[in-house]
Every structure is written in structure tokens, then in C-alpha cells.
Amino acid sequence: MSKNKNALLGAAFLMATSAVGPGFLTQTTVFTEKLASSFGFVILLSILIDLAVQFNIWQIVTVSGRRAQDLANDLFPGLGYLLAFLIVAGGLAFNIGNVAGAGLGIEAMTGVSVEIGAIISAAIAIAIFLFKEAGKAMDSFAKILGFIMIVLILYVAFTSHPPLGSAIQHTFIPEKFDAIATLTLVGGTVGGYISFAGAHRLLDSGVQGENSLKEVNRGASTGILITALIRYLLFLATLGIVIAGVSINPENPAASVFENAAGTFGKQLFGLMIWAAAITSVVGAAYTSISFLRSFHPFVEKYQSYFTIVFILISLIVFVLVGRPVKVLVFVGTLNGFVLPIALAILLVASRKQRLMGNYKHSLLLQIAGWAVVAILLTMGFNVF
């Protein structure tokens, strides 16, 4: 496999596994219970929005050769600092939940306390950034655990016996719709730091310039489709449980699905699934959040790995002291749905500036789709609140 293909697959899995965290599992289960088979339509709508977002962001960032905060600062002085603050604050909030989810996974598998599990998981994540080739180690880690998650959720979806006909029908012709669910899914899949995880990783891998567009698009679509596959399989698994009349435990919705679908072995499967989802999200959130600070000072650039480690440690300490209610994970996903249109709008404006993009002409179709997403998300967001 060529260097570029390795980089693109690594970026795709980093984006996908960053999206598939504890909040992702919780949100999908909660909204499937609420909307039943019509939740498939929300997933479909979110996939279309996600593709428009990722194609725009990945293309603009990689063609310009600049990270998002640098483009924003070059567009309007100080705007990059605002964007970085929003991304890093949201990434930290998400990462507290990610660390907690990793602890919960180890507890389910071994019986040790959530706090001890969180400490063990944080230590594993930190170890990745101590490697000399931390980027390659991160890519391999994301790919391996990404495949494990797909296999696990495929098994659970199969054993829960979902009504496939009804699910497919209502994916295209829903019986009901929920704007909060859509905003939360988009926020949890490409909102906040997640939008930039793959694009910034490509820059670090040396993939940039207009000549790379075809490969960049393939990487962006791969990341979204991996995320969509896991989301839809979890939706089917949950739907099978809901249709069977089994009540979902509101304190741990995703665990209910695994335990009811796979019996006594389900708890261990859930533990492995949420641990894999959480630990990869810990790595992705920490890496991407710090990537928004690296260009602001040479000291941060030089010691980026240590800053990433500190970010993970802060997430761990806050969790141990404060905890992680399920509602927070859903709320942060919704909040990230607001950060997304702001970040996307900044990049869309930047894409029109020749001094930033050179002679590159960003696709008119993508610009229209991007601005449509900005308008849709802002409208839904203001209606929700």
C-alpha cells in the first residue's frame, strides 16, 4: 500500500473512530428508542449532511496546505483563535465523556471500578503519543479498533433480529421526524473537532495540494461511510430490542442493547465495544484539539506530544472529580452541532479568497451544499433552543 493510501485510510479511520465514542453509542440508542424505525431517515439525512461537510473541509484544508485555525486567522485576524477556543473547549468536554466511557468498558469486561478503568485507558492513550512515530501508531490503533467495532456491532445487530423491511422503508419514508436528533447526530459525527480530525491528519502526513483532491475525497467518504455503517448497525440492533418490547435502561442505554441481544456474554461484548469506541475517541479528540494550538507558538509545535498528553490527563482528572452523566454526552453532541456551521462558514468564505487558495476554484456545487448545511443546522439549532 502506498504512503498516500496509508495516510488516507489512517485519516479516514481517525475521523470515524473519533466520531464513534460513548456519546455516539448513547445518542444512537436513545433516539432509536424514541423514533423506532423512522430513526433510519435521521441517519440517512445526517450522512448526506456529513458528506457535504467533510468534502468541503477536507478539500479546503488540504488544498490550502493550512490548518483550519490558520485559514481563519488569515481570513480575519483573531478569528482563528476564536475557532480554536470553540474546538478545544468542545474537544475537552467530549474527552471527559470518552475517558469515562473507556473506564466503563473496562469495568464491564473485568469488574474493576470505572475510575481505575479510566486511569488504565488514559495510560494506554498516553503511551501512543510517547512513540517516536506517534502519527503512524495512532493510525494503526484507529484502524485495528475500528475493524473490531464493526465486527462486534454486526454480531449484535444479527442476534437482535431487527425488522429489516420496516427499517429500510422508514429510512426513506419516515413516519416521524425529530430536529434535535438530526442536530445531535450531525454534531456527534462531524461536529466540533471531529470535522477536522482527518483533514489535519492528512496535512501532518504530507497529503496536500490540488493534485491530491481525488484521494482526499475518497478518504473523506470512507470515513463517513465507516461511521454510517456502525451507526446503522447499532440502530438495527437497538430496533430489534425495542420492537421485542424490552425496556432500555436510561442509565446505560447501549449496554441494555448488548445484554438483551447477546445474553450473559453481552456485557463483555458491550465492554469491549464501548472501550474501543472510547479509547480511539480519546486519542482522536486529544490529537485534533492540540492540532488547533500548534501553529500559535513554536513551543506548542515542538512539544505537541506532551501537550496532547496533558490534554488527556486533564480529561481524566475532571472525570474522576466530577463524573459523566449520560445526558451530558447527548447535550455536548447537540452543542457541537452549533460549532459546526460556524467553522464550516469560515472555511467556505476562505475558499473564495485567492490570497489563501491560490488559483484553486472550489467546487460551486460543494459551496452551495456547504452553505445549505450551515443554514439548515443554524435553523434547526435555533428552533431547538
N, C-alpha and C positions, 0 to 999 in steps of 0.2 A: 504494500500500500504506500502511495507517495506521501511525502511530507504534508502537502496541501490537503490530501484526503484525510489523513490522520488528524490534522488540525481542525478540519471542518466537522468530522464526526465527533471529535472531542468537544468542540464548541456546541454542537447540537445536543449532546448528552448533558453538558454542563447546564445549558439553558433548560432542558427538560427536567433534569433531576433537581434543579433549583426551584422549579415550579411545583414539583411533586413533593411537598413536605407534609407535616402533620395537619396544617391548615387545609391543604388540598384534600386530604382524606376526609377530614371533618366536614368541610363545606359540601363535598360531593354527596356524602351520606345524608346530611341534614336536609339538603334541597331535594334529593331523590325521595325521601320520606314525605316531604311536603307536596311535591308536584307529581310524584309517581312517574308514569311513562312519558309525560309531557316534558320532563326534565331533559330528555334527549334533544328536544328542539333548542333548549337553552345552551346545551353543549355544542350543537351544530352552529348556532349563531355566534357563540364565543370563539369557535375555531376560525370562522370567517374573519371576525374582528382581529383575532390574534395573528392571522396570516398577513393582513394588511399592515398591522403594527410592525411585525418582525421584518417583513420585506423592506419597509421604509427605513427603519432604524439600522438594520444591518447594512443596507446599501449605502446610506448617507455616511455612516461612521467609517466603513471600510474604504469607500472611495476617497473620502477626505483625508484618511490616514490620521484623524484626530479622535480622541475620546470625546464623549458627549459633552462633558463639562468644559472642554477646551473650545469646542464649536460654539457653545452657549456664551462663553466669555468673549470670544472673538466677534460674535454677533452683537453683543451689548455688554460692555464691561460690568462685571458683578453678577451677571445672570447665571454664569457657571457655578458661582459659589452658592447661589440660591438652589440651583438644581442639585448640587452635591449635598447640601443640607437635607433636602427632601428625601433623596435617595438613601443617604446614610442613616437618617433617623428611622425611615421605614424599614431599612435592612436590619437595623438593630432590634426593632420591635419584633420583626418576623423571626430573627435569630434566637430570641429568648424562647419563643414557642418551639423552634427547631431543636434547640438543646433539650428542652423539656420532653419533646416527642421522642428523642433518642433515648433519654432516660426511661421513658415509659416502655419503649420497645425492649430494652434490656430487662426491665422488671418483669414484663410478660414472659420473656424467654427463660429467665433464671430465678426470679423471685427476690432478687436484691432490691433495695429501695430505689425509688426513682432518682433521688439525689445522687446516689452512688453511680447509678447507670449513666446519669448526665455527665458526671465527672470523667468516667471511663471514656465515654463518647467524645467529649471535648478533647481529651488527651490524644485520641486517635486522629481527630481532625487537625490538631496542632502538629502532630508528627508529620503529616503530609507536607506542611509548609516548612519543615525543617530539612527536607530533601533539597539537594543542590538543584535538581531539575524538578522543582515543585510543580510547575505547569504540566509537565508530562505525567507526573504522579497523580495530579488532580484529574486529568483527562482519563487515565486508566481506571481510577477509582470510580468516577462517574459512569463510565461505560459498563464496568462489571456489575455494579449495584443496580444500574438501570435495567440490564437484562434480567437480573434476579427479580426485580419488582414486576416486570412484565409476566414472567413465568408464574409467580405467586398469585397475582390478581387474575390471570387467565384460569388457573385452577379453581379459585374461589368462585369466579363467575360461572364456571361449568357446573360446580356442585350445588349452586343455589337454584338452578333450573328456572331462569327468568323467562317471562313470556316474550320471546323474541319478536313475534309478529306484531304485537301491540307496541313494543318498544320502537321498532323500526317505523311503523306507521305514524306514531305520535312524534317521532323525531322530525318528520317533515310536515305533519299536520297536527299541531298541538291542540289539546283540549283547554289548556290554560297557560298563562304566561306570568312571569314574575321578574320585574325590572331589577329588584335587589339581587336576585340570584344571578342574573346576567352580569351586572356590575361587579359582583363579588367574584364570579368565575374569571372574568377578564382580568380583574385586579390581582387575583391569585395565580394567574397563569403567565401574564406578561406585564403586570403592574410593577411599579417601583423598580427595584434593582434587577428584577428578572429579565426585563426587556433588554438590558444591556450586557447580561452575563456572557452570552455567546459572542456578541459583536466586539466587546473589549478583549475577550479571549483570542479572537482572530487577530486583532492588532498585535497582541503580545506574541502570537505565533508567526508574525510576519506576513499575514494574508491581508493585502490592501491594494487599492488601485482599481481602476475601471476594468482592467483585464480579468479581474477575479470575480466579476459580478455573477457569472453563471454558476460558479461553485458556491459563492456566498448564498445565492438564492436556494440552492439545493440544501445547504446546511441549515438555513432558516426554516425551510419547510419540513425538513427531517425532525428538527427539534420540536416544532408544533405538533407534528403527526405522532411522535412518540408520546408526548403529553396527552394528546387527544385519545390515543389508544388506551392508555392507562385510565384516563378519566371515564371513558365509555364502558370499559370492562368493570370498573368499580360501580358505575351506575347500574349495569346489568345485575351485578352480584347483589347490590342493595335492593334493587327492584324485586328480585326473586324472593328475598326475605320479607319485604313489605307486603307483597301480594299474598304470601303464605299466612299473613296475619300475625307475624311475630313482632312484638314491640321492640323498638330500638331504645337502648339505654341512652338518655340525653347526656349523661356524664362522660360517656365514651362511645359515641355512635359507631365509629368504624370497627371497634372491637366487637360490637354486637353482631355485625355482618359476618365477620370471620368466624366467630364462635358458633353462630347458628348455621353457617354454611358447611363448616368443616368439623363440627363436633368438638370433642375434647382436644383434638390436635389444633383446632382453630386458634386457640390463644397463642400457641407458639408461632403459628404462621403469621398472625397479626403482629406479634412482637417483632419478627424478622422484617415484615413489610414496613412497619412504621419506623423501625430503626434505620433501614436502608433509605427510606424516604427522608427521614430527618437528618441523618448524618451527611448525606450528599447536599442537602439544603444548607446545612451549617457551613460546609465548605464553599458552596456557591455564593451564599449571602456575604460571607466574610471577604472572599476574593473580590467580588464585584463592588462591594461598598468601599473597600480600600482603593480600588482602581479609580474611584472618583476623587480621591485625595492625592494621588501620586504626583500629578502634574503641578500641584500648587506649591511644592517646595522640594528641592533636591534631596533633602534629608528623608522625606517620606518615600521618594523614589528609591533611594539607596537601601533603606531598611524596610521595604514594603512587607516582607515576610513577617518581620517582628510586629509591625503594626497590625497585620492580619491576625496574628496570634493574640495580641492584646484585645482585639475586637471579639474574638471567640471567648476569651476569659471574662470580659465584661458581661457578655450574654449569659455565661454560666453563673456568674456571681449574682446578677439580677434575678435569674430564675430561682436560685437557691434561697434568696432572701424574700422574694415576692410571690413566686408561683406562676401558674399559667392556666387560667380558666379557659374552657372551650370557647366561650363567647368572644374572647379577645382575638382568637385566631380567625374567626369569621369576620369580626369588625376590621381587623387590620387588612384583610383581603379587600374589603369594601373601600377602605381608606386609600389603598394603593391604586384603586380604580380611579381616584381623583388625581393622583400624581401622574398617571399615565398620559392623560390628554395634555397636561401642561408640558411634560417632557417631549411628547410627540410634536406638539405645536412648535416648540422651539426648534426642533430639528427640521421640520418642514419649511420653516422660514429660512433657516440656514441653507437649506438645499437650493435655494433660489439665488444665493449670493455668489457671484463669480469669484470674488476675492477669497472665498472659503473653499469653493468646489472646483476652481479652475474652469476648464471648458466642458466639464461634465454637465449633461442635461438630465436631470432626474425625471423619471417617467411621469408623464401627466396623469396617466391612469392611477398610479400609486399615490400621487399628490391628492387627487380627488378622493380616493379611498381613504387616505390618511386624514384629510380634513373632515370627511364624513364620520369617521370613528371619533375624532375629537368632539364633534357636535353631538353625536349620539351619547357618548359617555358623560359629557357635561350635562346634557338634558336629563338623562336617567339619574345622574347623581343629585342634581338639584331637586328633582321630583321626589327622590327617596328621602332627602333631608328637608 
